[in-house]
């Protein structure tokens, strides 16, 4: 096993129990910088729970989670965010009554908190950063459009942009293409492949064609444990994976 310093994120022996039920059972997972990892598995496999553990929403019962070689299992959610971990949930969480520009502006790091908001100014670096992110998420021509009028896919991209503007080193996305059109899914694959440059991305997804188009490495969870791991082509041929997905 490589030393922990080789990984941006390292989960070792992680277990979480709810009333005696082990949602995650002695899980070890290692994520490198510049890696796009997809976690797949049947419903109830523990996929979303893993993201909850990493971001501090759920506390581990046993084991270690280290980010940049710092133990984060005892940290609060906002402290983990400040370390450079961003999390997107299944349902878009944006300010629908604000424009795309305003959603990105309010997410700019210096605008957070009472004192940050008071001192915040639309300086050239802020405006340039907003323009850069808007272009990255395919919304540069929609900056002054109210978020509520965006398509479902565009709302998903906007929320990703609201995380990107904070420049996280690890970005976690839970089913980012659920409900998207075929064209939106293709553009989302392009977006995720682009933003992995300089950061790690963890994606939970059920759409296997989409997974094939983005994953550097796939982890298959089953009953809270790692069933298989590796390149998608290899994982798909694993007899254990075929057995779990039979009928799914």
N, C-alpha and C positions, 0 to 999 in steps of 0.2 A: 504494500500500500504506500502511495506517495505521502509525503509529509503534509500536514494540514496547511502549510504555507503555500502549497501549490494550488489551493482552491479558494475561490471567493467565498463560497458557502459550504459548510460541512455539517451535516446532521449525522450523529453517531449514536446508535443504540436508542433512538427516540421512541418512547412509548407514551400513549395517552389513553387513559381509561375513563369511561363514563358509566358509573354504576356497575363496575365489574366488566363491562364490555370494552375490549381493546380496539378502539377505532384505528389506531396506529400501533404496530407491534414490533418493537426492536428494529426500527427502520434506520438504515444508514444510506445517505445520499450525498453526493459530492458534485458541486457545480463549479465549473471553471469560468474565468473571465472570458468574455466574447463568445459565450456559449448560448445557444438557443435549445433549451431542454423542454421536451413535451412529456407531461405525465398523463398516461391514459389508464383506463381500467373500468370495469363495470360499476354501476351505481352502488354506493356503499363501500367502495374499495378504500376510501380514506383520502381521496385526492384533495378535496377542498380543505379537509382537516389539516393536511400538511401545510398548505398555504397559511391557514389560521395560526399554526404553531410558529411558523417563520416570522410572521408579522406581529406576534404577541397577543393576538386576539384570544387564543387558547393557550393555556400553560401546559408544559410537558409534565407527565407523571414521573418520567425517568429519562435519562439520556442528556445529550449535549447538542446545542446548536451554536455554531460559531460563524460569524460574518466578519471578514477581514481579520480573522484570528481573534476576534473579541466574542466572549461568551454573551449571548443575548437572551438566554432563557429566563433571566430574572428582570429583564428590562420591560418598561411599559411601551405601549404601542407608539406613542409620539416620539419616544427616545429611539426606537428602531427606525422610524421614518427619517429622523435626523441623521442617522448613520448612513442612509442612502438606499433604503429599501422602499419601493413603491408598489402599491397593490391596487389592482382593478377588480371589482366584483362583477358578477354576471350581468346585473342590471346597471345601465349607465347612471352615474351619479354626477350630473352636471346642473348648472343653474339655468333652467330653461327660459327664464324671463330676461336673461342677459344675452348679449351678443357673443359670438365666437371670440372676438377680441377681448371682451370683458372677462369671459371665463378663463382665458389664458392669462390675462393680466392679474386677476385675483389669485391665481395659482403661483405667480412668480414668487420665489422664496422671500425676497425682501418685503413683500406685501403682507406677510403673515404676522399675526400677533398685533397687539395694540400699538406698541412703539414702532414696529415695522410699518404698519399702515399709516401712522402719522407722518413718518419720515419718507414714505414712498413717493417717488416722482416718476413721471413718464420720461425718463432720460433716454438718450439715443440707444444705450445698450439694452434697455428694456424693450423698446420698440423693435430693435433689430432681432432680438431673441424671439419675440412674439411672431414676427414675420417669418423667421427661420422655421419655427415649430409649425406654423400654419401651412407652410409649403410642404413640410415633411409629412403632415397628416392629410394632405390633399384638400385643405380648406383655405388656401390663400385668397381665393375669389369669394369667400363667404365670411370674411372677417367681421363685417358689419350686419350680418344676418342673425336674427334672434335664434337661439339654440333650439327653441321649441319647434321651429319650422324645418329643422334638418331631418334628413332621412334617418332611419334606425342605424344604418351603418355609419353615417357621418357623426351621429351622437357618440358611437363607440370610439371613433377616431378622435373626437374632441376630448373625450376623457383620457385617452392614451396621451394626447398632447398635454393635458393638464398635469399629468405625471412627468412627462418628458421635460417640461420646462423647469422642473425641480432638479433635473440632471441626476437621477438615481443611478447607482451602480448595479442594482438588481431590480428588475421590473417583473412583477408577477401578474398574470392575466388569467382570469377564470372564464373559460368558454367565450373568447372574444368574438367569434363569428356566428354565434347563435342568433338566428333570425335574419341573417344577412342574405342578400341576393347573391347569385353566382358571381356577378361582376364585382360586388363589394368584397366577397371572400378572396378573390384573386388580388385585389388591391391591398387587402389586409395582409396577405402573405408577403407581398412586396414591401409593405411598411415594416413588418416585423423583421424581415431579413435585413432591412436597411438599419433599423435602430439597434440591432445587436452589435454593431460596430462600436466598441468602447464600453460595452456593458453586457451583463448576463441577463437573459430573459427566460422565465419559466412560464410555460403555458399549460393549462388544463384544457383538453379538447376531446370531443367525441367524434368529430368529422375526420375520418381516417385519410381521405384524400387531401384535406387541408394539412393534416399532420405530416404527410409525405412531402408536401411542398415547402415545409419550413424547418423540420426538426434536424438538428445536428445529431441528437441522441434522444432516444425514447426510453422512459422508465414505465414499466407496466406494474401497477399495483393491484393486489388482490387480497382482500381481507386484512388490510393494513400492513401488508408485507410486500417487498419487491419480488415480483414473480419472474421478471426478465428485464434486461437492460442492454442497450446497444443501438446500432443503426436500425432504422425502421425495417429495411429489407431483411435483416437478420432476425429481428424480434418477431416479424410476421410469420416466419417459418418455424418458430419455436413451438413444439408440440404442446407445451403447457399453456401457452397463450391461445393456441387454437382451441384447446379444450375449454378454457374460461369463456372465450368469445363465441362458442358454439351456440347458435340461436340468438346472439345479440346483434 
